[in-house]
Amino acid sequence: MYVTGATLWAIAKQLTDERVPTRFDREGSSKQRQQKRLGYGAGSISLLQRMLRNATYAGRAYWNKRNTITRTTRRKRPQEEWGEIPVPAIIEEALFQQVQQRLELSKVLSRRNRKRDYLFNGRRFWCGRCGRVMTGCCVKAINIRYYKCSAHYATVNGATWCRGSIRVDEAESKVWGKIEHLLQHPELIAQEVAQYQDGAAQAQGVSADELRAIQVALRRCDREEHRWAEAYAAEVIDLTQFQGYKTDITMRWQSLLAQQAMCERQQQGMEEQIHHGQLLIDYCARVREHLKAFTGEDKRLAFDALNTRETWTPGDPLRIQVCIPSEPVVSIPSCWRSSGIA
């Protein structure tokens, strides 16, 4: 359908009208769908995009795609580090490639044909009622722009939409005012970074203790295996007993190695987070004298640097969350680096 010219919205609408079940309609997921008030078989554009980009349908599954940093943080690995697993294909490779070409073309055309610029492009501004993305729109008759919940563009019955909207100038001025205040006062961010560093240092200490305990357990496994080998050589135990003991030790050894690798990744992730916090302080100190000349793209880079999340619920104040990013802070333009700002 997509290759022959149908839009993603039209495909999602048809699947919804036909009540084709989605991944959210599986057993145990009904509560999630009920909370979103979408009903059974409610397709979405984002779901279709993930399906159309999924190479598994063309016979290629991948493992080792993400690196575990902490228990709740995972980072995507470079594609050359992925491991490919052949699986049964349900579509032809030529069809899959045609879909990828059209997806890329649509991405280029969407940027080229964008008539108005909105500060909150992409997944940054959220609806506090249903959790969907807030998207920009314009009332052409009076040329006033608004942000409203993307449920308005959903494929389900309009009765399930989240009502209400907020004017673009109101939302963007409030959010940027808050961010500008933070960028003008790096000491506020430095306090948060210091608190995080204290917590990270304590966590690193706990992780180091766990690593030492794991290493002690590994050495104990070595000694135990050596003793059983000596017992077998002295004919104190037979081969079957020795193999049983060796299998048990090997299983414990592998489990300990996995725990050791996880602790090492967690320590590395915490060190990177601390480093990112220092880069964030440096970023704020360098850009604060240039804030008045910030373009829309500069402001979006600042949102990325502060890892912001904006949420709006009808009847409630606009909520702005800022936290230390898990990825490296955005690069500083070269024209700012030579300004001599500390």
MIFI-187619 format. One record per residue (C-alpha): residue number from 1; residue in one letter; x, y, z. Coordinates in steps of 0.2 Angstrom, whole numbers. Last residue first. Example, Ala and Ser with C-alpha at 12.3 -4.5 7.8 and 13.67 -1.06 7.14 Angstrom:
<pts>
@mardren->2; kolti->S; xx->68; yy->-5; zz->36
@mardren->1; kolti->A; xx->62; yy->-22; zz->39
</pts>
This chain:
<pts>
@mardren->342; kolti->A; xx->176; yy->156; zz->155
@mardren->341; kolti->I; xx->171; yy->167; zz->140
@mardren->340; kolti->G; xx->186; yy->171; zz->129
@mardren->339; kolti->S; xx->175; yy->174; zz->114
@mardren->338; kolti->S; xx->185; yy->162; zz->103
@mardren->337; kolti->R; xx->173; yy->147; zz->108
@mardren->336; kolti->W; xx->158; yy->157; zz->102
@mardren->335; kolti->C; xx->163; yy->158; zz->83
@mardren->334; kolti->S; xx->167; yy->139; zz->84
@mardren->333; kolti->P; xx->149; yy->134; zz->88
@mardren->332; kolti->I; xx->148; yy->124; zz->104
@mardren->331; kolti->S; xx->145; yy->106; zz->102
@mardren->330; kolti->V; xx->129; yy->98; zz->109
@mardren->329; kolti->V; xx->131; yy->89; zz->126
@mardren->328; kolti->P; xx->137; yy->71; zz->126
@mardren->327; kolti->E; xx->122; yy->59; zz->129
@mardren->326; kolti->S; xx->114; yy->54; zz->145
@mardren->325; kolti->P; xx->108; yy->72; zz->147
@mardren->324; kolti->I; xx->108; yy->80; zz->165
@mardren->323; kolti->C; xx->90; yy->85; zz->168
@mardren->322; kolti->V; xx->77; yy->99; zz->164
@mardren->321; kolti->Q; xx->58; yy->97; zz->166
@mardren->320; kolti->I; xx->46; yy->111; zz->161
@mardren->319; kolti->R; xx->28; yy->110; zz->165
@mardren->318; kolti->L; xx->15; yy->122; zz->158
@mardren->317; kolti->P; xx->2; yy->127; zz->171
@mardren->316; kolti->D; xx->-13; yy->117; zz->172
@mardren->315; kolti->G; xx->-31; yy->120; zz->164
@mardren->314; kolti->P; xx->-27; yy->109; zz->149
@mardren->313; kolti->T; xx->-11; yy->99; zz->152
@mardren->312; kolti->W; xx->5; yy->104; zz->144
@mardren->311; kolti->T; xx->22; yy->95; zz->146
@mardren->310; kolti->E; xx->39; yy->101; zz->141
@mardren->309; kolti->R; xx->54; yy->89; zz->142
@mardren->308; kolti->T; xx->72; yy->97; zz->142
@mardren->307; kolti->N; xx->88; yy->88; zz->140
@mardren->306; kolti->L; xx->98; yy->103; zz->145
@mardren->305; kolti->A; xx->110; yy->102; zz->130
@mardren->304; kolti->D; xx->96; yy->96; zz->118
@mardren->303; kolti->F; xx->85; yy->111; zz->123
@mardren->302; kolti->A; xx->100; yy->122; zz->120
@mardren->301; kolti->L; xx->102; yy->114; zz->103
@mardren->300; kolti->R; xx->83; yy->118; zz->100
@mardren->299; kolti->K; xx->87; yy->136; zz->105
@mardren->298; kolti->D; xx->101; yy->137; zz->92
@mardren->297; kolti->E; xx->90; yy->131; zz->79
@mardren->296; kolti->G; xx->77; yy->144; zz->82
@mardren->295; kolti->T; xx->90; yy->157; zz->82
@mardren->294; kolti->F; xx->99; yy->164; zz->97
@mardren->293; kolti->A; xx->106; yy->182; zz->96
@mardren->292; kolti->K; xx->99; yy->187; zz->113
@mardren->291; kolti->L; xx->107; yy->171; zz->120
@mardren->290; kolti->H; xx->125; yy->175; zz->115
@mardren->289; kolti->E; xx->132; yy->181; zz->131
@mardren->288; kolti->R; xx->126; yy->165; zz->140
@mardren->287; kolti->V; xx->133; yy->153; zz->127
@mardren->286; kolti->R; xx->150; yy->150; zz->135
@mardren->285; kolti->A; xx->145; yy->148; zz->153
@mardren->284; kolti->C; xx->131; yy->137; zz->149
@mardren->283; kolti->Y; xx->141; yy->125; zz->138
@mardren->282; kolti->D; xx->155; yy->124; zz->151
@mardren->281; kolti->I; xx->142; yy->119; zz->164
@mardren->280; kolti->L; xx->135; yy->106; zz->152
@mardren->279; kolti->L; xx->152; yy->99; zz->148
@mardren->278; kolti->Q; xx->155; yy->96; zz->167
@mardren->277; kolti->G; xx->138; yy->87; zz->168
@mardren->276; kolti->H; xx->143; yy->76; zz->153
@mardren->275; kolti->H; xx->159; yy->71; zz->162
@mardren->274; kolti->I; xx->149; yy->65; zz->177
@mardren->273; kolti->Q; xx->137; yy->56; zz->165
@mardren->272; kolti->E; xx->152; yy->47; zz->156
@mardren->271; kolti->E; xx->159; yy->42; zz->173
@mardren->270; kolti->M; xx->142; yy->35; zz->178
@mardren->269; kolti->G; xx->141; yy->25; zz->161
@mardren->268; kolti->Q; xx->158; yy->18; zz->164
@mardren->267; kolti->Q; xx->154; yy->12; zz->181
@mardren->266; kolti->Q; xx->138; yy->4; zz->175
@mardren->265; kolti->R; xx->147; yy->-4; zz->161
@mardren->264; kolti->E; xx->160; yy->-11; zz->173
@mardren->263; kolti->C; xx->146; yy->-18; zz->185
@mardren->262; kolti->M; xx->137; yy->-26; zz->170
@mardren->261; kolti->A; xx->153; yy->-35; zz->164
@mardren->260; kolti->Q; xx->156; yy->-41; zz->182
@mardren->259; kolti->Q; xx->139; yy->-48; zz->183
@mardren->258; kolti->A; xx->141; yy->-57; zz->167
@mardren->257; kolti->L; xx->158; yy->-64; zz->173
@mardren->256; kolti->L; xx->150; yy->-70; zz->189
@mardren->255; kolti->S; xx->136; yy->-79; zz->179
@mardren->254; kolti->Q; xx->149; yy->-88; zz->168
@mardren->253; kolti->W; xx->160; yy->-93; zz->183
@mardren->252; kolti->R; xx->144; yy->-100; zz->192
@mardren->251; kolti->M; xx->140; yy->-110; zz->177
@mardren->250; kolti->T; xx->158; yy->-116; zz->175
@mardren->249; kolti->I; xx->159; yy->-121; zz->194
@mardren->248; kolti->D; xx->143; yy->-132; zz->192
@mardren->247; kolti->T; xx->149; yy->-140; zz->176
@mardren->246; kolti->K; xx->166; yy->-144; zz->185
@mardren->245; kolti->Y; xx->158; yy->-152; zz->200
@mardren->244; kolti->G; xx->147; yy->-163; zz->188
@mardren->243; kolti->Q; xx->162; yy->-167; zz->178
@mardren->242; kolti->F; xx->172; yy->-172; zz->193
@mardren->241; kolti->Q; xx->158; yy->-183; zz->200
@mardren->240; kolti->T; xx->157; yy->-192; zz->183
@mardren->239; kolti->L; xx->175; yy->-194; zz->182
@mardren->238; kolti->D; xx->177; yy->-203; zz->199
@mardren->237; kolti->I; xx->182; yy->-195; zz->215
@mardren->236; kolti->V; xx->197; yy->-198; zz->227
@mardren->235; kolti->E; xx->206; yy->-205; zz->212
@mardren->234; kolti->A; xx->221; yy->-194; zz->216
@mardren->233; kolti->A; xx->219; yy->-185; zz->199
@mardren->232; kolti->Y; xx->201; yy->-183; zz->203
@mardren->231; kolti->A; xx->205; yy->-175; zz->220
@mardren->230; kolti->E; xx->218; yy->-164; zz->211
@mardren->229; kolti->A; xx->205; yy->-158; zz->198
@mardren->228; kolti->W; xx->192; yy->-155; zz->212
@mardren->227; kolti->R; xx->205; yy->-144; zz->221
@mardren->226; kolti->H; xx->209; yy->-134; zz->205
@mardren->225; kolti->E; xx->191; yy->-131; zz->202
@mardren->224; kolti->E; xx->189; yy->-124; zz->219
@mardren->223; kolti->R; xx->204; yy->-113; zz->218
@mardren->222; kolti->D; xx->198; yy->-106; zz->202
@mardren->221; kolti->C; xx->180; yy->-104; zz->208
@mardren->220; kolti->R; xx->187; yy->-95; zz->224
@mardren->219; kolti->R; xx->197; yy->-83; zz->212
@mardren->218; kolti->L; xx->180; yy->-79; zz->203
@mardren->217; kolti->A; xx->171; yy->-76; zz->220
@mardren->216; kolti->V; xx->185; yy->-64; zz->225
@mardren->215; kolti->Q; xx->183; yy->-55; zz->209
@mardren->214; kolti->I; xx->164; yy->-54; zz->211
@mardren->213; kolti->A; xx->167; yy->-46; zz->229
@mardren->212; kolti->R; xx->179; yy->-33; zz->222
@mardren->211; kolti->L; xx->167; yy->-29; zz->208
@mardren->210; kolti->E; xx->152; yy->-27; zz->220
@mardren->209; kolti->D; xx->163; yy->-15; zz->231
@mardren->208; kolti->A; xx->167; yy->-5; zz->216
@mardren->207; kolti->S; xx->149; yy->-4; zz->212
@mardren->206; kolti->V; xx->145; yy->2; zz->229
@mardren->205; kolti->G; xx->158; yy->15; zz->228
@mardren->204; kolti->Q; xx->152; yy->20; zz->210
@mardren->203; kolti->A; xx->135; yy->23; zz->217
@mardren->202; kolti->Q; xx->142; yy->34; zz->231
@mardren->201; kolti->A; xx->151; yy->44; zz->217
@mardren->200; kolti->A; xx->136; yy->45; zz->206
@mardren->199; kolti->G; xx->126; yy->52; zz->221
@mardren->198; kolti->D; xx->139; yy->65; zz->224
@mardren->197; kolti->Q; xx->141; yy->69; zz->206
@mardren->196; kolti->Y; xx->122; yy->71; zz->204
@mardren->195; kolti->Q; xx->122; yy->84; zz->218
@mardren->194; kolti->A; xx->137; yy->93; zz->210
@mardren->193; kolti->V; xx->128; yy->93; zz->193
@mardren->192; kolti->E; xx->112; yy->100; zz->202
@mardren->191; kolti->Q; xx->122; yy->114; zz->210
@mardren->190; kolti->A; xx->132; yy->117; zz->194
@mardren->189; kolti->I; xx->115; yy->120; zz->185
@mardren->188; kolti->L; xx->111; yy->134; zz->196
@mardren->187; kolti->E; xx->128; yy->141; zz->195
@mardren->186; kolti->P; xx->126; yy->142; zz->176
@mardren->185; kolti->H; xx->115; yy->157; zz->179
@mardren->184; kolti->Q; xx->112; yy->165; zz->162
@mardren->183; kolti->L; xx->109; yy->147; zz->154
@mardren->182; kolti->L; xx->96; yy->143; zz->168
@mardren->181; kolti->H; xx->86; yy->160; zz->165
@mardren->180; kolti->E; xx->87; yy->157; zz->146
@mardren->179; kolti->I; xx->79; yy->140; zz->149
@mardren->178; kolti->K; xx->65; yy->147; zz->159
@mardren->177; kolti->G; xx->62; yy->161; zz->147
@mardren->176; kolti->W; xx->63; yy->149; zz->132
@mardren->175; kolti->V; xx->49; yy->138; zz->140
@mardren->174; kolti->K; xx->37; yy->153; zz->143
@mardren->173; kolti->S; xx->41; yy->162; zz->126
@mardren->172; kolti->E; xx->38; yy->145; zz->117
@mardren->171; kolti->A; xx->21; yy->141; zz->125
@mardren->170; kolti->E; xx->14; yy->159; zz->124
@mardren->169; kolti->D; xx->20; yy->162; zz->106
@mardren->168; kolti->V; xx->13; yy->145; zz->100
@mardren->167; kolti->R; xx->-4; yy->147; zz->108
@mardren->166; kolti->I; xx->-10; yy->132; zz->118
@mardren->165; kolti->S; xx->-23; yy->120; zz->113
@mardren->164; kolti->G; xx->-39; yy->111; zz->120
@mardren->163; kolti->R; xx->-47; yy->94; zz->118
@mardren->162; kolti->C; xx->-39; yy->77; zz->119
@mardren->161; kolti->W; xx->-47; yy->66; zz->106
@mardren->160; kolti->T; xx->-57; yy->51; zz->110
@mardren->159; kolti->A; xx->-74; yy->58; zz->103
@mardren->158; kolti->G; xx->-65; yy->60; zz->87
@mardren->157; kolti->N; xx->-66; yy->42; zz->83
@mardren->156; kolti->V; xx->-49; yy->34; zz->79
@mardren->155; kolti->T; xx->-36; yy->37; zz->66
@mardren->154; kolti->A; xx->-27; yy->50; zz->76
@mardren->153; kolti->Y; xx->-24; yy->68; zz->69
@mardren->152; kolti->H; xx->-32; yy->76; zz->83
@mardren->151; kolti->A; xx->-23; yy->64; zz->95
@mardren->150; kolti->S; xx->-8; yy->75; zz->90
@mardren->149; kolti->C; xx->-12; yy->86; zz->105
@mardren->148; kolti->K; xx->-12; yy->104; zz->101
@mardren->147; kolti->Y; xx->1; yy->118; zz->98
@mardren->146; kolti->Y; xx->-6; yy->134; zz->91
@mardren->145; kolti->R; xx->-2; yy->146; zz->77
@mardren->144; kolti->I; xx->-12; yy->162; zz->73
@mardren->143; kolti->N; xx->-14; yy->168; zz->55
@mardren->142; kolti->I; xx->-32; yy->174; zz->57
@mardren->141; kolti->A; xx->-39; yy->164; zz->42
@mardren->140; kolti->K; xx->-25; yy->152; zz->42
@mardren->139; kolti->V; xx->-27; yy->145; zz->59
@mardren->138; kolti->C; xx->-10; yy->137; zz->61
@mardren->137; kolti->C; xx->-4; yy->120; zz->68
@mardren->136; kolti->G; xx->10; yy->114; zz->79
@mardren->135; kolti->T; xx->11; yy->97; zz->87
@mardren->134; kolti->M; xx->10; yy->91; zz->105
@mardren->133; kolti->V; xx->16; yy->73; zz->106
@mardren->132; kolti->R; xx->5; yy->60; zz->115
@mardren->131; kolti->G; xx->5; yy->57; zz->134
@mardren->130; kolti->C; xx->-14; yy->56; zz->136
@mardren->129; kolti->R; xx->-17; yy->71; zz->147
@mardren->128; kolti->G; xx->0; yy->79; zz->149
@mardren->127; kolti->C; xx->2; yy->81; zz->131
@mardren->126; kolti->W; xx->20; yy->82; zz->126
@mardren->125; kolti->F; xx->32; yy->94; zz->119
@mardren->124; kolti->R; xx->49; yy->86; zz->114
@mardren->123; kolti->R; xx->46; yy->72; zz->101
@mardren->122; kolti->G; xx->49; yy->82; zz->85
@mardren->121; kolti->N; xx->49; yy->100; zz->82
@mardren->120; kolti->F; xx->46; yy->111; zz->97
@mardren->119; kolti->L; xx->52; yy->128; zz->91
@mardren->118; kolti->Y; xx->40; yy->128; zz->77
@mardren->117; kolti->D; xx->44; yy->135; zz->60
@mardren->116; kolti->R; xx->31; yy->138; zz->47
@mardren->115; kolti->K; xx->29; yy->132; zz->28
@mardren->114; kolti->R; xx->38; yy->115; zz->29
@mardren->113; kolti->N; xx->39; yy->109; zz->12
@mardren->112; kolti->R; xx->58; yy->106; zz->11
@mardren->111; kolti->R; xx->58; yy->97; zz->28
@mardren->110; kolti->S; xx->43; yy->86; zz->23
@mardren->109; kolti->L; xx->51; yy->83; zz->6
@mardren->108; kolti->V; xx->67; yy->76; zz->14
@mardren->107; kolti->K; xx->58; yy->65; zz->26
@mardren->106; kolti->S; xx->46; yy->59; zz->12
@mardren->105; kolti->L; xx->61; yy->55; zz->1
@mardren->104; kolti->E; xx->69; yy->44; zz->15
@mardren->103; kolti->L; xx->53; yy->35; zz->18
@mardren->102; kolti->R; xx->51; yy->32; zz->-1
@mardren->101; kolti->Q; xx->68; yy->25; zz->-3
@mardren->100; kolti->Q; xx->65; yy->14; zz->12
@mardren->99; kolti->V; xx->49; yy->7; zz->5
@mardren->98; kolti->Q; xx->58; yy->3; zz->-11
@mardren->97; kolti->Q; xx->71; yy->-6; zz->-2
@mardren->96; kolti->F; xx->59; yy->-17; zz->7
@mardren->95; kolti->L; xx->50; yy->-21; zz->-9
@mardren->94; kolti->A; xx->67; yy->-27; zz->-17
@mardren->93; kolti->E; xx->71; yy->-37; zz->-2
@mardren->92; kolti->E; xx->55; yy->-47; zz->-4
@mardren->91; kolti->I; xx->42; yy->-49; zz->10
@mardren->90; kolti->I; xx->39; yy->-62; zz->23
@mardren->89; kolti->A; xx->57; yy->-67; zz->26
@mardren->88; kolti->P; xx->62; yy->-81; zz->37
@mardren->87; kolti->V; xx->76; yy->-76; zz->49
@mardren->86; kolti->P; xx->95; yy->-73; zz->46
@mardren->85; kolti->I; xx->104; yy->-66; zz->61
@mardren->84; kolti->E; xx->114; yy->-50; zz->59
@mardren->83; kolti->G; xx->126; yy->-45; zz->74
@mardren->82; kolti->W; xx->127; yy->-26; zz->76
@mardren->81; kolti->E; xx->144; yy->-18; zz->79
@mardren->80; kolti->E; xx->145; yy->-10; zz->61
@mardren->79; kolti->Q; xx->128; yy->-2; zz->66
@mardren->78; kolti->P; xx->136; yy->9; zz->79
@mardren->77; kolti->R; xx->129; yy->5; zz->96
@mardren->76; kolti->K; xx->113; yy->12; zz->103
@mardren->75; kolti->R; xx->113; yy->17; zz->121
@mardren->74; kolti->R; xx->104; yy->9; zz->135
@mardren->73; kolti->T; xx->99; yy->17; zz->152
@mardren->72; kolti->T; xx->88; yy->10; zz->165
@mardren->71; kolti->R; xx->99; yy->-3; zz->173
@mardren->70; kolti->T; xx->114; yy->7; zz->168
@mardren->69; kolti->I; xx->125; yy->9; zz->152
@mardren->68; kolti->T; xx->118; yy->-6; zz->143
@mardren->67; kolti->N; xx->124; yy->-5; zz->125
@mardren->66; kolti->R; xx->111; yy->-7; zz->111
@mardren->65; kolti->K; xx->110; yy->-16; zz->94
@mardren->64; kolti->N; xx->119; yy->-32; zz->100
@mardren->63; kolti->W; xx->106; yy->-42; zz->90
@mardren->62; kolti->Y; xx->99; yy->-40; zz->73
@mardren->61; kolti->A; xx->86; yy->-48; zz->62
@mardren->60; kolti->R; xx->87; yy->-49; zz->44
@mardren->59; kolti->G; xx->74; yy->-58; zz->33
@mardren->58; kolti->A; xx->64; yy->-44; zz->25
@mardren->57; kolti->Y; xx->51; yy->-43; zz->39
@mardren->56; kolti->T; xx->66; yy->-42; zz->51
@mardren->55; kolti->A; xx->72; yy->-26; zz->42
@mardren->54; kolti->N; xx->60; yy->-16; zz->52
@mardren->53; kolti->R; xx->59; yy->1; zz->44
@mardren->52; kolti->L; xx->41; yy->-1; zz->38
@mardren->51; kolti->M; xx->35; yy->-8; zz->55
@mardren->50; kolti->R; xx->43; yy->7; zz->64
@mardren->49; kolti->Q; xx->34; yy->19; zz->53
@mardren->48; kolti->L; xx->18; yy->10; zz->54
@mardren->47; kolti->L; xx->18; yy->12; zz->73
@mardren->46; kolti->S; xx->22; yy->30; zz->72
@mardren->45; kolti->I; xx->8; yy->33; zz->60
@mardren->44; kolti->S; xx->-5; yy->25; zz->71
@mardren->43; kolti->G; xx->-17; yy->10; zz->72
@mardren->42; kolti->A; xx->-31; yy->9; zz->84
@mardren->41; kolti->G; xx->-36; yy->-10; zz->84
@mardren->40; kolti->Y; xx->-46; yy->-9; zz->100
@mardren->39; kolti->G; xx->-49; yy->7; zz->109
@mardren->38; kolti->L; xx->-40; yy->23; zz->109
@mardren->37; kolti->R; xx->-44; yy->30; zz->126
@mardren->36; kolti->K; xx->-25; yy->32; zz->131
@mardren->35; kolti->Q; xx->-28; yy->24; zz->148
@mardren->34; kolti->Q; xx->-39; yy->10; zz->139
@mardren->33; kolti->R; xx->-24; yy->6; zz->128
@mardren->32; kolti->Q; xx->-12; yy->4; zz->143
@mardren->31; kolti->K; xx->-25; yy->-6; zz->152
@mardren->30; kolti->S; xx->-28; yy->-18; zz->137
@mardren->29; kolti->S; xx->-9; yy->-22; zz->136
@mardren->28; kolti->G; xx->-10; yy->-38; zz->146
@mardren->27; kolti->E; xx->-16; yy->-49; zz->132
@mardren->26; kolti->R; xx->-11; yy->-41; zz->116
@mardren->25; kolti->D; xx->-20; yy->-26; zz->109
@mardren->24; kolti->F; xx->-5; yy->-15; zz->111
@mardren->23; kolti->R; xx->5; yy->-24; zz->97
@mardren->22; kolti->T; xx->-9; yy->-19; zz->85
@mardren->21; kolti->P; xx->-26; yy->-28; zz->80
@mardren->20; kolti->V; xx->-34; yy->-25; zz->63
@mardren->19; kolti->R; xx->-50; yy->-16; zz->67
@mardren->18; kolti->E; xx->-55; yy->-14; zz->49
@mardren->17; kolti->D; xx->-58; yy->5; zz->52
@mardren->16; kolti->T; xx->-41; yy->5; zz->61
@mardren->15; kolti->L; xx->-32; yy->-3; zz->47
@mardren->14; kolti->Q; xx->-40; yy->9; zz->35
@mardren->13; kolti->K; xx->-35; yy->24; zz->45
@mardren->12; kolti->A; xx->-17; yy->18; zz->48
@mardren->11; kolti->I; xx->-15; yy->16; zz->29
@mardren->10; kolti->A; xx->-23; yy->33; zz->25
@mardren->9; kolti->W; xx->-11; yy->41; zz->38
@mardren->8; kolti->L; xx->4; yy->33; zz->31
@mardren->7; kolti->T; xx->0; yy->39; zz->14
@mardren->6; kolti->A; xx->-5; yy->27; zz->0
@mardren->5; kolti->G; xx->6; yy->29; zz->-16
@mardren->4; kolti->T; xx->9; yy->11; zz->-22
@mardren->3; kolti->V; xx->24; yy->9; zz->-11
@mardren->2; kolti->Y; xx->14; yy->12; zz->4
@mardren->1; kolti->M; xx->0; yy->0; zz->0
</pts>
